[in-house]
Amino acid sequence: MQRHQTAVGRRRFVGATAFGLAAFTTPGLFAEELTKTPRMTEGPFYPDKLPLDTDNDLIIINDDVTPAVGEITHLTGRVLTSSGSPVRGATVEIWQVDGNGVYLHSRSGGGDKQRDANFQGFGRFLTSNKGEYYFRTVKPVPYPGRTPHIHVLVKKGDRQLICTQLFVADQKDRNERDGLYRRIGDRKVQDSVTVDFRKLADSKLGELSANFDIVLGVTPEDA
């Protein structure tokens, strides 16, 4: 009974918080075309074996009570067309390293020996009618050769709409040395994938909020 109540409570938290944090998404209509989010490589560490738990809360696995190590981050945003129209019913996937710099992948870092067993490493969310998505995760950390980042993939059905990466704004020096970040080239486009991780004023746990709008180079009909 206790495990069932824990699972129900968790689902309520994840669902309610997704829309309770809507204030962190950028409001308004767009008169001009938005900066399109750049396509970036999926990289070699998309999970080679998906976890049984693939929901949008990456810091708790199934009904476990032990959270992942790291700075808890509420990641919100919208999936939009370049004209600002919301993309409804799209699947947003994210994956990233844990607090030890290890992916949910058999060839990453020290593998299972170094991986945080309490970090889900991968999650999915279906966008709302307003194109909104929400994840609870941890602030990404650097690992050899890469600046902190989160991989993001958006698809509808079997059709991939975009694969990209978001970067951490307070890691400017690392970002500037990162080959994939530099390859973007255009400063305005770089800024569109560089995200502020801000302290939540009312959080007693030192939680963070981050907002990342994903702008597709498609029309509403194509999306």
DAHURA-V68516 format. One record per residue. N is the residue number from 1. RES is the residue in one small letter. SS is DSSP state (a for helix, b for strand, c for the rest). PHI is phi in whole degrees, 0 to 359 (999 if undefined). Layout:
[[N	RES	SS	PHI] [N	RES	SS	PHI]]
This chain:
[[1	m	c	999] [2	q	a	297] [3	r	a	297] [4	h	a	296] [5	q	a	295] [6	t	a	298] [7	a	a	296] [8	v	a	296] [9	g	a	299] [10	r	a	295] [11	r	a	297] [12	r	a	296] [13	f	a	298] [14	v	a	297] [15	g	a	291] [16	a	a	290] [17	t	a	292] [18	a	a	305] [19	f	a	260] [20	g	a	291] [21	l	c	263] [22	a	a	299] [23	a	a	296] [24	f	a	275] [25	t	c	274] [26	t	c	278] [27	p	c	276] [28	g	c	107] [29	l	c	259] [30	f	c	239] [31	a	c	275] [32	e	c	243] [33	e	c	294] [34	l	c	281] [35	t	c	291] [36	k	c	289] [37	t	c	293] [38	p	c	288] [39	r	c	284] [40	m	c	223] [41	t	c	297] [42	e	c	292] [43	g	c	78] [44	p	c	272] [45	f	c	241] [46	y	c	299] [47	p	c	312] [48	d	c	278] [49	k	c	212] [50	l	c	294] [51	p	c	291] [52	l	c	295] [53	d	c	262] [54	t	c	237] [55	d	c	283] [56	n	c	265] [57	d	b	251] [58	l	c	273] [59	i	c	267] [60	i	c	230] [61	i	c	259] [62	n	c	50] [63	d	c	256] [64	d	c	296] [65	v	c	253] [66	t	c	266] [67	p	c	279] [68	a	c	292] [69	v	c	279] [70	g	c	140] [71	e	c	278] [72	i	b	300] [73	t	b	231] [74	h	b	264] [75	l	b	264] [76	t	b	237] [77	g	b	165] [78	r	b	227] [79	v	b	257] [80	l	b	230] [81	t	b	278] [82	s	c	295] [83	s	c	268] [84	g	c	96] [85	s	c	284] [86	p	b	289] [87	v	c	258] [88	r	c	273] [89	g	c	65] [90	a	c	266] [91	t	b	269] [92	v	b	257] [93	e	b	244] [94	i	b	231] [95	w	b	210] [96	q	c	196] [97	v	c	284] [98	d	c	275] [99	g	c	294] [100	n	c	263] [101	g	c	80] [102	v	c	241] [103	y	c	278] [104	l	c	279] [105	h	c	206] [106	s	c	294] [107	r	c	256] [108	s	c	265] [109	g	c	52] [110	g	c	268] [111	g	a	65] [112	d	a	298] [113	k	a	292] [114	q	c	255] [115	r	c	290] [116	d	c	287] [117	a	c	292] [118	n	c	263] [119	f	c	256] [120	q	c	291] [121	g	c	81] [122	f	b	205] [123	g	b	206] [124	r	b	226] [125	f	b	208] [126	l	b	264] [127	t	c	295] [128	s	c	281] [129	n	c	298] [130	k	c	264] [131	g	c	78] [132	e	b	279] [133	y	b	224] [134	y	b	207] [135	f	b	225] [136	r	b	250] [137	t	b	216] [138	v	b	240] [139	k	c	298] [140	p	c	293] [141	v	c	244] [142	p	c	285] [143	y	b	216] [144	p	c	310] [145	g	c	94] [146	r	b	224] [147	t	c	283] [148	p	c	302] [149	h	b	199] [150	i	b	234] [151	h	b	279] [152	v	b	227] [153	l	b	231] [154	v	b	240] [155	k	b	213] [156	k	b	232] [157	g	c	63] [158	d	c	267] [159	r	b	264] [160	q	b	281] [161	l	b	267] [162	i	b	195] [163	c	b	232] [164	t	b	212] [165	q	b	220] [166	l	b	248] [167	f	b	240] [168	v	b	264] [169	a	c	297] [170	d	c	277] [171	q	c	248] [172	k	a	305] [173	d	a	298] [174	r	a	294] [175	n	a	302] [176	e	a	294] [177	r	a	268] [178	d	c	282] [179	g	a	299] [180	l	a	289] [181	y	a	294] [182	r	a	297] [183	r	a	296] [184	i	a	301] [185	g	c	81] [186	d	c	296] [187	r	a	297] [188	k	a	296] [189	v	a	289] [190	q	a	302] [191	d	a	299] [192	s	a	290] [193	v	c	246] [194	t	b	255] [195	v	b	244] [196	d	c	282] [197	f	c	255] [198	r	b	253] [199	k	b	294] [200	l	c	278] [201	a	c	301] [202	d	c	263] [203	s	c	268] [204	k	c	278] [205	l	c	259] [206	g	c	71] [207	e	c	290] [208	l	b	242] [209	s	b	235] [210	a	b	215] [211	n	b	236] [212	f	c	222] [213	d	c	276] [214	i	b	253] [215	v	b	252] [216	l	b	268] [217	g	c	271] [218	v	c	224] [219	t	c	275] [220	p	c	304] [221	e	c	292] [222	d	c	288] [223	a	c	279]]
